[in-house]
Amino acid sequence: MPVTAPEVSRFDPGAPWALHPQVALRPEGFGALAYHYGNRRLVFLKSKTLVELVSALADFDSAEQALRAMVEPGQRDRHEAALARLAASGVIRAR
């Protein structure tokens, strides 16, 4: 079976998001490793807050709500940018 191009989503913080079902998170001291079994990408999540945020995205109506609930105000822009990179790499996807 041929390998298809990875599903890439444009990040909209007002939309609902979730960890891609083909991604496994392995906890590490620095945060976690995210491995995508579909596109075989390995991504480093370099903070425990980001790992918690990504893991909980499906529990919120939007990424923006998750950011407000889980991330300190001064760190939200940084975490939103990280979510955008994770969407571009296929680690999270719109639901």
Backbone hydrogen bonds, N-H to C=O, Kabsch-Sander energy under -0.5 kcal/mol:
donor,donor_aa,acceptor,acceptor_aa,energy
8,V,6,P,-0.5
9,S,87,A,-1.3
15,A,12,D,-2.1
18,A,93,R,-1.8
20,H,91,V,-2.9
23,V,20,H,-2.1
24,A,35,Y,-2.5
26,R,33,L,-2.9
28,E,31,G,-2.1
31,G,28,E,-0.8
32,A,45,L,-2.1
33,L,26,R,-2.3
34,A,43,V,-3.2
35,Y,24,A,-2.6
35,Y,33,L,-0.6
36,H,34,A,-0.5
36,H,41,R,-2.7
37,Y,22,Q,-3.0
37,Y,35,Y,-0.7
40,R,36,H,-1.7
43,V,34,A,-2.8
45,L,32,A,-3.1
45,L,43,V,-0.5
46,K,44,F,-0.8
51,V,47,S,-1.8
52,E,48,K,-2.5
53,L,49,T,-2.5
54,V,50,L,-2.9
55,S,51,V,-2.4
56,A,52,E,-1.4
57,L,53,L,-0.8
57,L,54,V,-0.7
59,D,56,A,-2.3
60,F,57,L,-1.8
63,A,15,A,-1.9
64,E,13,P,-2.9
66,A,62,S,-1.8
67,L,63,A,-2.8
68,R,64,E,-2.4
69,A,65,Q,-2.1
70,M,66,A,-2.1
71,V,67,L,-2.2
75,Q,72,E,-2.2
76,R,72,E,-0.6
76,R,73,P,-1.0
79,H,75,Q,-2.1
80,E,76,R,-2.9
81,A,77,D,-2.3
82,A,78,R,-1.8
83,L,79,H,-2.4
84,A,80,E,-2.1
85,R,81,A,-2.0
86,L,82,A,-2.3
87,A,83,L,-2.3
88,A,84,A,-2.1
89,S,85,R,-1.6
90,G,87,A,-0.9
91,V,86,L,-2.1
92,I,86,L,-1.0
93,R,18,A,-2.8
95,R,16,P,-2.1
